[in-house]
Amino acid sequence: MCTALASKPSFSTIHTAHASTPGDAPGVLRTVTERRFTAMDPPLSQQPTLLALSLLLLALYLARHALLGKRRNYPPVAGTMLHQLFNFGRLAEYQTELSQRYRTFRMLTPTCNYVYTVEPANVEYILRTNFANYGKGTMTHDVLEDLLGDGIFNVDGAMWRHQRKVASFEFSTRVLREYSSGVFRDHGRRARGHRGRRRRRRGEGGHARSVHAVDAGLDLFTIGFGVNLGGLSQSSQESAAFARAFDDANEQVLYRFFDPLWKAKRLLNVSSEAAMKRSVRTINDFVYAVIDKKVEQMGRDEHEFAKKEDILSRFLLEREKDPGCFDNKYLRDIILNFVIAGRDTSAGTLSWFLYVLCSNQRIQDKIAREVREATSGDRDVGVQELTACLTEDAISNMPYLHAALTETLRLYPAVPIDVKYCFSDDTLPDGHAVRKGDMVNYQPYPMGRMKFLWGDDAEEFRPDRWLDGDGVFVPESPYKFTAFQAGPRICLGKEFAYRQMKIFAAVLLCLYRFEMWERDSMMGYRPMLTLKMDGPLRVRVSPRRASG
């Protein structure tokens, strides 16, 4: 997993969001946010300029209200987009702090309001009740186009319906379910084997291991493209360059939302936009090479190619039925949207899952016991036998593991903040008005930390909150637990993601015990569209026996 920006940070300061609870009992989580100053961040010398711009935004806001005459009940103003720019390195924490003061608020920009809410009634209204009034819109499409193009996460209307229809069919097929489960089990065996070889070489009961989200993301690339990312190109350096460029572009498109000058920078090809252009070129070269390779395979033996079960092959076969439905550019956009949906979500969640479990040995042990009971009983088994036992029935009989993964997603949602464009003037259920052109955001990361939603222990990692008295998993409203979105755009890969994460977690926790290599170390995140760890998770790994 690439975790460093193209330019080295000049310095960093640590912000502690939560205190820790010592010992193995579940307690309050510890999270650290590193403020990294890069080419995208405003240096200290520019702060007077940004302060002046903030005052200008406020003046424009007051003048606009004076001209509008009759006032509607708009959300309270909590700041400007430049305040978000100042706090870019800790944006999720900053939004959480504001949400603890205002359940719905807005940030001023030169052209519109950025409206943010943590009210479930508002979320349901935006995502379901008045779905037609809240979509991607032109602004979001412009900001994300270089990376996501016309993929499913960046379009409305006919394009969105077409891609969702094809993807929905593919995700619902038994063939893809069986193929993906096989890929997941294969990668689980390889992950275990790699750790075992490391331990034997070192001759130690425990050893340091850096857990990278890309390790878990390899199988999503295999399922998406039908090729292993590590062995895809002539050199692994090309694979690493793709992953690096993808992460850099992911961060840069988020930064664009708060940088009023990003279009000018792109036009002049300077600063962060010059780096963005290089990243996109690397991404395109890599993805188009994969597409060309798959098209060549299809041309050699179309009958054999029709048996392939990865998503790219399925879309290529769909194009064969209707050659005019999309070109290679459209195919590139579709596939990259699947990559960000899998590589940067399920893989990232697994990293956060291991992180929180490293300080909760009791929960680790409970998951390991549940996995054994559902698979091998009390016997010590090897990885081959264990993965063979991870059938659909066995996986579905692990409610505590399911609850622990869901609790991870509550506190570390794959998409921390999600934005919608308001197509016409409207009033939200809490009485706050929004204008046509406003960017309306619901906030999974802050919502997971709201005491009015989850109680006084909202910031504690407690899987039992998802289980009833009989140990049966009880889901929450998707408008309260928003990790998979809801309404017509609800995540198609939800069950797919849970299956992947359960197989990985079951193999690792059944066979190994994990703890932080440095007991008091804390992990932060990199500000991106997705919530990705800012660095490898260094853990101590030791074998687990059936009795322990």
TORTIFI-425956 format. One line per field, with one value per residue (C-alpha): residue number from 1; x, y, z; chain. Coordinates in steps of 0.02 Angstrom, whole numbers. Layout:
<recs>
seq (NUM_...)
east (X_...)
north (Y_...)
up (Z_...)
mol (A_...)
</recs>
This chain:
<recs>
seq (1_2_3_4_5_6_7_8_9_10_11_12_13_14_15_16_17_18_19_20_21_22_23_24_25_26_27_28_29_30_31_32_33_34_35_36_37_38_39_40_41_42_43_44_45_46_47_48_49_50_51_52_53_54_55_56_57_58_59_60_61_62_63_64_65_66_67_68_69_70_71_72_73_74_75_76_77_78_79_80_81_82_83_84_85_86_87_88_89_90_91_92_93_94_95_96_97_98_99_100_101_102_103_104_105_106_107_108_109_110_111_112_113_114_115_116_117_118_119_120_121_122_123_124_125_126_127_128_129_130_131_132_133_134_135_136_137_138_139_140_141_142_143_144_145_146_147_148_149_150_151_152_153_154_155_156_157_158_159_160_161_162_163_164_165_166_167_168_169_170_171_172_173_174_175_176_177_178_179_180_181_182_183_184_185_186_187_188_189_190_191_192_193_194_195_196_197_198_199_200_201_202_203_204_205_206_207_208_209_210_211_212_213_214_215_216_217_218_219_220_221_222_223_224_225_226_227_228_229_230_231_232_233_234_235_236_237_238_239_240_241_242_243_244_245_246_247_248_249_250_251_252_253_254_255_256_257_258_259_260_261_262_263_264_265_266_267_268_269_270_271_272_273_274_275_276_277_278_279_280_281_282_283_284_285_286_287_288_289_290_291_292_293_294_295_296_297_298_299_300_301_302_303_304_305_306_307_308_309_310_311_312_313_314_315_316_317_318_319_320_321_322_323_324_325_326_327_328_329_330_331_332_333_334_335_336_337_338_339_340_341_342_343_344_345_346_347_348_349_350_351_352_353_354_355_356_357_358_359_360_361_362_363_364_365_366_367_368_369_370_371_372_373_374_375_376_377_378_379_380_381_382_383_384_385_386_387_388_389_390_391_392_393_394_395_396_397_398_399_400_401_402_403_404_405_406_407_408_409_410_411_412_413_414_415_416_417_418_419_420_421_422_423_424_425_426_427_428_429_430_431_432_433_434_435_436_437_438_439_440_441_442_443_444_445_446_447_448_449_450_451_452_453_454_455_456_457_458_459_460_461_462_463_464_465_466_467_468_469_470_471_472_473_474_475_476_477_478_479_480_481_482_483_484_485_486_487_488_489_490_491_492_493_494_495_496_497_498_499_500_501_502_503_504_505_506_507_508_509_510_511_512_513_514_515_516_517_518_519_520_521_522_523_524_525_526_527_528_529_530_531_532_533_534_535_536_537_538_539_540_541_542_543_544_545_546_547_548)
east (0_69_59_177_138_241_326_402_313_413_344_196_101_-1_-184_-256_-441_-473_-393_-355_-417_-275_-285_-377_-555_-644_-622_-616_-522_-359_-341_-205_-213_-52_-58_57_105_131_124_-66_-69_-67_102_102_156_-10_-121_-151_-207_-325_-393_-430_-518_-622_-676_-718_-827_-917_-945_-1016_-1130_-1198_-1221_-1313_-1433_-1465_-1511_-1622_-1739_-1850_-1744_-1774_-1716_-1544_-1424_-1307_-1140_-997_-856_-794_-713_-547_-568_-584_-428_-334_-395_-375_-254_-382_-540_-645_-606_-641_-810_-848_-811_-927_-1063_-1057_-1104_-1228_-1319_-1343_-1231_-1153_-984_-975_-893_-883_-1021_-1133_-1158_-1080_-1216_-1173_-1291_-1288_-1478_-1543_-1708_-1612_-1506_-1660_-1739_-1583_-1547_-1724_-1876_-1821_-1687_-1721_-1670_-1499_-1371_-1193_-1222_-1100_-986_-951_-929_-803_-702_-694_-690_-501_-502_-676_-731_-907_-905_-1052_-998_-987_-1142_-1330_-1471_-1453_-1267_-1294_-1445_-1352_-1197_-1300_-1407_-1257_-1164_-1320_-1340_-1157_-1155_-1312_-1246_-1197_-1044_-969_-1008_-919_-775_-748_-757_-625_-514_-537_-492_-340_-276_-314_-204_-65_-75_-61_80_180_165_213_370_420_401_501_642_658_640_531_363_311_375_344_229_174_-6_-44_-221_-162_-128_-315_-350_-259_-406_-525_-409_-408_-598_-612_-480_-454_-267_-161_-100_69_104_9_146_324_384_309_369_230_101_171_171_-13_-58_42_-36_-211_-189_-115_-258_-385_-316_-303_-485_-541_-428_-510_-674_-589_-468_-555_-405_-392_-458_-333_-193_-249_-255_-78_-20_61_73_-43_-131_33_55_-125_-94_56_-44_-187_-65_10_-164_-222_-67_-87_-274_-278_-137_-244_-396_-294_-226_-400_-466_-320_-363_-544_-490_-385_-523_-691_-773_-644_-650_-838_-801_-702_-785_-700_-798_-694_-724_-910_-917_-816_-940_-1081_-998_-986_-1176_-1195_-1031_-1094_-1136_-964_-785_-621_-629_-800_-737_-588_-704_-817_-673_-584_-746_-749_-569_-604_-758_-656_-472_-499_-649_-649_-459_-451_-584_-483_-334_-440_-516_-346_-294_-437_-422_-238_-292_-437_-368_-531_-627_-492_-509_-699_-693_-564_-675_-826_-729_-670_-845_-912_-773_-655_-724_-588_-457_-298_-304_-192_-235_-289_-417_-476_-508_-596_-714_-758_-916_-1062_-1151_-999_-973_-1155_-1140_-1018_-1128_-996_-869_-1003_-1040_-854_-834_-992_-930_-768_-868_-969_-812_-704_-825_-744_-816_-808_-913_-1024_-1085_-1244_-1290_-1457_-1551_-1688_-1729_-1787_-1818_-1746_-1849_-1762_-1829_-1668_-1678_-1556_-1537_-1520_-1334_-1291_-1181_-1271_-1164_-1211_-1067_-1039_-880_-952_-1118_-1028_-966_-1128_-1189_-1368_-1365_-1261_-1263_-1128_-1012_-1021_-831_-801_-772_-908_-969_-1102_-1206_-1256_-1314_-1474_-1485_-1473_-1317_-1412_-1353_-1479_-1450_-1478_-1569_-1460_-1497_-1412_-1274_-1229_-1069_-1152_-1258_-1446_-1593_-1578_-1389_-1360_-1196_-1215_-1063_-1116_-1134_-985_-879_-936_-893_-718_-684_-752_-642_-485_-525_-573_-411_-298_-382_-409_-225_-139_-144_-108_-44_36_224_241_109_62_72_-80_-132_-197_-278_-235_-363_-443_-615_-595_-532_-361_-225_-81_54_76_4_151_94_170_104_108_28_-140_-186_-359_-337_-286)
north (0_168_286_428_581_627_765_733_815_953_921_843_870_742_765_637_610_481_418_234_112_2_-186_-307_-251_-157_26_195_193_280_372_488_610_670_842_825_981_943_1033_1032_1114_1301_1351_1461_1611_1603_1606_1796_1777_1635_1736_1879_1758_1693_1870_1898_1743_1805_1975_1893_1787_1941_2037_1891_1882_2068_2054_1901_1991_1860_1738_1551_1442_1395_1287_1383_1438_1343_1415_1422_1300_1380_1320_1147_1179_1224_1062_953_832_797_831_687_742_923_878_772_919_1032_897_884_1068_1071_917_1009_1154_1235_1295_1446_1439_1569_1484_1382_1313_1150_1078_938_832_687_678_506_585_702_559_456_606_636_454_387_499_638_539_625_795_740_667_689_846_940_1004_833_759_895_870_680_660_641_491_413_477_420_274_225_333_491_493_510_462_337_303_264_153_55_21_-23_-142_-236_-234_-288_-438_-486_-470_-576_-721_-883_-895_-731_-775_-942_-868_-725_-841_-951_-800_-740_-910_-922_-752_-798_-954_-853_-719_-852_-941_-781_-746_-925_-918_-754_-831_-988_-888_-782_-931_-831_-858_-684_-564_-393_-386_-234_-256_-160_-131_-172_-352_-373_-270_-388_-506_-365_-326_-510_-516_-350_-381_-569_-549_-540_-363_-424_-526_-419_-323_-348_-282_-264_-84_-47_-120_-16_139_111_92_247_351_290_344_513_548_492_621_758_747_768_919_998_1017_1143_1226_1369_1383_1202_1234_1375_1261_1125_1248_1307_1131_1187_1132_992_984_947_799_749_746_631_515_502_464_320_254_262_178_35_9_24_-104_-225_-194_-219_-381_-445_-395_-489_-644_-632_-619_-777_-889_-808_-971_-999_-815_-829_-945_-812_-748_-584_-422_-348_-502_-492_-310_-353_-490_-366_-250_-394_-408_-221_-151_28_27_84_112_78_245_204_30_108_219_74_-35_102_133_-51_-39_108_15_-138_-99_59_2_-182_-185_-28_-92_-250_-143_-43_-206_-279_-113_-106_-292_-274_-186_-305_-481_-538_-497_-581_-741_-737_-722_-862_-977_-936_-973_-1141_-1190_-1149_-1240_-1366_-1383_-1391_-1466_-1377_-1376_-1314_-1171_-1286_-1377_-1216_-1127_-1281_-1271_-1089_-1129_-1010_-1096_-1082_-899_-858_-943_-814_-676_-609_-589_-503_-387_-347_-302_-196_-107_-69_4_110_192_182_190_162_327_454_589_574_722_752_897_982_1005_1121_1223_1109_1094_950_857_951_1114_1179_1248_1209_1299_1235_1208_1174_1023_919_795_655_601_417_452_586_490_340_450_540_503_549_404_272_319_378_237_294_304_132_-22_-139_-275_-332_-178_-268_-430_-470_-575_-736_-680_-648_-501_-358_-230_-44_72_108_292_281_158_232_137_58_208_174_197_169_192_67_-25_-171_-257_-256_-445_-468_-358_-447_-616_-557_-481_-631_-754_-651_-617_-798_-868_-742_-740_-927_-962_-810_-688_-504_-361_-194_-207_-46_-58_126_164_243_247_395_409_491_622_542_501_339_313_236_214_335_204_17_-64_-145_-291_-435_-604_-767_-936_-975_-1148_-1221_-1210_-1025)
up (0_-47_99_56_-47_-198_-99_72_219_298_473_560_720_811_853_974_943_1078_1238_1261_1388_1453_1455_1344_1382_1244_1276_1198_1035_1005_842_783_640_564_487_338_243_60_-105_-87_84_122_197_350_247_152_306_302_121_165_312_192_75_221_263_79_78_233_153_-5_104_197_34_-45_102_95_-89_-66_52_134_233_243_386_320_423_538_464_546_437_259_139_186_365_292_189_350_428_274_359_497_398_470_649_606_532_686_802_703_699_888_893_748_684_519_467_315_257_140_-31_-171_-272_-154_20_76_188_311_416_539_561_504_448_332_268_225_139_33_-10_-31_-5_-123_-214_-381_-310_-247_-366_-425_-526_-636_-497_-423_-596_-642_-482_-497_-686_-706_-590_-601_-772_-814_-693_-584_-436_-541_-652_-644_-761_-903_-877_-694_-730_-865_-760_-607_-708_-777_-611_-516_-629_-612_-422_-409_-513_-429_-542_-479_-298_-314_-412_-289_-138_-218_-249_-70_1_-112_-53_127_109_29_164_298_207_191_376_419_310_392_565_522_444_599_716_834_916_861_730_658_509_410_358_198_138_-39_19_44_-111_-228_-236_-282_-427_-473_-471_-563_-697_-694_-663_-507_-476_-416_-574_-697_-785_-837_-671_-499_-505_-630_-511_-367_-477_-518_-334_-289_-427_-382_-200_-247_-369_-238_-115_-244_-301_-121_-103_-256_-161_-45_-166_-260_-378_-434_-610_-637_-575_-696_-841_-801_-758_-596_-414_-359_-528_-616_-498_-531_-718_-694_-581_-706_-847_-745_-703_-883_-954_-833_-852_-1042_-1051_-950_-1060_-1220_-1149_-1109_-1281_-1360_-1257_-1313_-1495_-1484_-1415_-1388_-1334_-1196_-1148_-1120_-974_-881_-725_-680_-695_-837_-943_-908_-967_-1123_-1163_-1135_-1262_-1387_-1381_-1414_-1489_-1480_-1294_-1232_-1289_-1198_-1108_-1037_-992_-904_-802_-754_-696_-597_-504_-457_-400_-284_-221_-173_-153_-52_49_100_105_209_329_361_411_534_596_640_717_841_881_924_1085_1115_1142_1222_1062_956_1060_1048_858_845_949_841_681_750_804_631_538_621_797_930_815_760_571_433_317_175_282_363_199_131_281_247_152_132_276_389_347_383_553_622_697_816_676_573_720_744_561_566_722_629_486_608_676_519_371_202_138_282_196_42_-60_-162_-276_-241_-406_-341_-185_-45_142_242_373_516_443_366_189_49_-117_-293_-322_-140_-105_28_125_242_355_400_501_615_627_700_842_885_1062_1018_894_983_1167_1285_1228_1046_1032_1105_999_1062_940_1064_1026_864_948_1040_1199_1097_1004_842_735_733_593_616_498_344_375_545_497_329_285_131_81_62_-53_-242_-233_-92_-114_-234_-162_21_40_-76_41_198_120_75_246_340_245_273_456_490_419_506_678_686_654_730_873_835_941_902_879_979_1115_1121_935_853_671_573_403_240_183_31_-37_60_238_215_345_331_337_363_519_608_713_813_752_851_817_896_958_982_1169_1167)
mol (A_A_A_A_A_A_A_A_A_A_A_A_A_A_A_A_A_A_A_A_A_A_A_A_A_A_A_A_A_A_A_A_A_A_A_A_A_A_A_A_A_A_A_A_A_A_A_A_A_A_A_A_A_A_A_A_A_A_A_A_A_A_A_A_A_A_A_A_A_A_A_A_A_A_A_A_A_A_A_A_A_A_A_A_A_A_A_A_A_A_A_A_A_A_A_A_A_A_A_A_A_A_A_A_A_A_A_A_A_A_A_A_A_A_A_A_A_A_A_A_A_A_A_A_A_A_A_A_A_A_A_A_A_A_A_A_A_A_A_A_A_A_A_A_A_A_A_A_A_A_A_A_A_A_A_A_A_A_A_A_A_A_A_A_A_A_A_A_A_A_A_A_A_A_A_A_A_A_A_A_A_A_A_A_A_A_A_A_A_A_A_A_A_A_A_A_A_A_A_A_A_A_A_A_A_A_A_A_A_A_A_A_A_A_A_A_A_A_A_A_A_A_A_A_A_A_A_A_A_A_A_A_A_A_A_A_A_A_A_A_A_A_A_A_A_A_A_A_A_A_A_A_A_A_A_A_A_A_A_A_A_A_A_A_A_A_A_A_A_A_A_A_A_A_A_A_A_A_A_A_A_A_A_A_A_A_A_A_A_A_A_A_A_A_A_A_A_A_A_A_A_A_A_A_A_A_A_A_A_A_A_A_A_A_A_A_A_A_A_A_A_A_A_A_A_A_A_A_A_A_A_A_A_A_A_A_A_A_A_A_A_A_A_A_A_A_A_A_A_A_A_A_A_A_A_A_A_A_A_A_A_A_A_A_A_A_A_A_A_A_A_A_A_A_A_A_A_A_A_A_A_A_A_A_A_A_A_A_A_A_A_A_A_A_A_A_A_A_A_A_A_A_A_A_A_A_A_A_A_A_A_A_A_A_A_A_A_A_A_A_A_A_A_A_A_A_A_A_A_A_A_A_A_A_A_A_A_A_A_A_A_A_A_A_A_A_A_A_A_A_A_A_A_A_A_A_A_A_A_A_A_A_A_A_A_A_A_A_A_A_A_A_A_A_A_A_A_A_A_A_A_A_A_A_A_A_A_A_A_A_A_A_A_A_A_A_A_A_A_A_A_A_A_A_A_A_A_A_A_A_A_A_A_A_A_A_A_A_A_A_A_A_A_A_A_A_A_A_A_A_A_A_A_A_A_A_A_A_A_A_A_A_A_A_A_A_A_A)
</recs>
